[in-house]
Amino acid sequence: METLSGVPVLDRVEGLRRVAGDAALYAELLGVFMRDLPRLLGLIDTGLATHSPELQCAAHSLKGSAHQIGAKSLAAEAALLEDTARRAAWTEAHLARQRLDLALRELAETLEATAAMQNGGTRDEDSGRG
């Protein structure tokens, strides 16, 4: 799946390359990313609400984590948020946060679809509606 800009939501090949093709390690990395995500989003939201420099740091951390798993569109949106925070462009930062939410939803949908395929079908097929 790609975003409207053509950037892949999740580039598994890139993610696996970063862990030398170790699928188990990549799955573990995805798990760590998902567990750490609420903390990073909390820091982002706090930094945005208080116009704090912590926003830039949290966005930078999210960008790096997203790159590690191959979540290219999320990394791009986190980079944009990081840049707006660096420039203290708070109106732009709020818009960038909205775009970040969209990238997060796309990533969640991609991960859910992948999990469904690995489990032998989609949720609709599993529930008898497909």
C-alpha positions as CSV (number, residue, x, y, z in Angstrom):
1,M,0.0,0.0,0.0
2,E,1.2,3.5,-0.9
3,T,0.1,6.9,0.2
4,L,-1.3,9.4,-2.4
5,S,2.2,10.8,-2.7
6,G,3.5,7.4,-3.8
7,V,5.5,6.8,-0.6
8,P,5.2,3.3,0.7
9,V,3.3,3.0,4.0
10,L,5.5,0.1,5.0
11,D,8.5,-1.1,3.1
12,R,9.1,-4.6,4.6
13,V,12.0,-5.2,2.3
14,E,13.8,-2.2,3.7
15,G,12.8,-3.1,7.3
16,L,14.1,-6.6,6.9
17,R,17.3,-5.3,5.2
18,R,18.0,-3.3,8.4
19,V,17.9,-6.6,10.4
20,A,19.9,-8.7,7.9
21,G,16.8,-10.5,6.8
22,D,15.9,-11.9,10.2
23,A,12.1,-12.1,10.1
24,A,11.8,-12.9,13.8
25,L,13.9,-9.9,14.8
26,Y,11.9,-7.7,12.4
27,A,8.7,-8.9,14.1
28,E,10.2,-8.1,17.4
29,L,11.2,-4.6,16.2
30,L,7.7,-4.0,15.0
31,G,6.4,-5.0,18.5
32,V,8.9,-2.6,20.2
33,F,7.8,0.2,17.9
34,M,4.1,-0.4,18.6
35,R,4.7,-0.5,22.4
36,D,6.8,2.7,22.4
37,L,4.4,4.6,20.0
38,P,2.0,5.8,22.7
39,R,4.8,7.3,24.7
40,L,6.2,9.1,21.7
41,L,2.8,10.4,20.7
42,G,2.2,11.6,24.3
43,L,5.5,13.5,24.2
44,I,4.6,14.9,20.8
45,D,1.1,16.1,22.0
46,T,2.6,17.6,25.2
47,G,5.3,19.4,23.2
48,L,2.7,20.7,20.7
49,A,0.3,21.9,23.4
50,T,3.1,23.7,25.3
51,H,5.2,24.8,22.3
52,S,8.1,23.0,23.9
53,P,11.4,22.0,22.3
54,E,10.6,18.5,23.4
55,L,8.3,18.3,20.3
56,Q,11.3,18.4,18.0
57,C,13.1,15.6,20.0
58,A,10.0,13.4,20.1
59,A,9.3,13.8,16.4
60,H,13.0,13.0,15.7
61,S,12.7,9.8,17.8
62,L,9.5,8.8,16.0
63,K,11.2,9.5,12.6
64,G,14.1,7.3,13.4
65,S,11.9,4.5,14.8
66,A,9.7,4.6,11.7
67,H,12.7,4.4,9.4
68,Q,14.0,1.4,11.3
69,I,10.8,-0.6,10.5
70,G,10.5,0.7,7.0
71,A,7.4,2.9,7.7
72,K,8.5,5.5,5.1
73,S,5.3,7.6,5.0
74,L,5.2,7.9,8.8
75,A,8.9,8.8,8.9
76,A,8.3,11.5,6.3
77,E,5.5,13.0,8.3
78,A,7.5,12.8,11.5
79,A,10.3,14.6,9.7
80,L,7.9,17.4,8.7
81,L,6.7,17.7,12.3
82,E,10.3,17.8,13.5
83,D,11.1,20.6,11.0
84,T,8.1,22.7,12.0
85,A,9.1,22.3,15.7
86,R,12.7,23.3,15.0
87,R,11.4,26.5,13.3
88,A,8.8,27.0,16.0
89,A,6.1,27.2,13.3
90,W,3.3,26.1,15.6
91,T,0.4,26.5,13.2
92,E,2.2,24.3,10.7
93,A,3.1,21.9,13.5
94,H,-0.6,21.4,14.3
95,L,-1.2,20.6,10.7
96,A,1.8,18.3,10.6
97,R,0.4,16.5,13.6
98,Q,-2.9,15.9,11.7
99,R,-0.9,14.5,8.8
100,L,1.0,12.3,11.2
101,D,-2.3,10.8,12.4
102,L,-3.2,9.9,8.9
103,A,0.1,8.2,8.3
104,L,-0.4,6.3,11.6
105,R,-3.9,5.1,10.5
106,E,-2.5,4.0,7.2
107,L,0.3,2.1,8.9
108,A,-2.2,0.4,11.3
109,E,-4.4,-0.6,8.4
110,T,-1.4,-2.0,6.6
111,L,-0.2,-4.0,9.6
112,E,-3.8,-5.3,10.2
113,A,-4.1,-6.4,6.6
114,T,-0.7,-8.1,6.7
115,A,-1.7,-9.9,10.0
116,A,-4.9,-11.1,8.4
117,M,-3.1,-12.4,5.3
118,Q,-0.6,-14.3,7.5
119,N,-3.5,-15.8,9.5
120,G,-5.1,-17.1,6.3
121,G,-7.6,-14.4,5.2
122,T,-9.2,-11.1,6.0
123,R,-11.3,-10.4,9.0
124,D,-14.5,-10.5,6.8
125,E,-13.5,-13.9,5.5
126,D,-12.8,-15.1,9.1
127,S,-16.2,-13.9,10.3
128,G,-18.1,-15.6,7.4
129,R,-19.0,-12.3,5.7
130,G,-16.4,-12.5,3.0
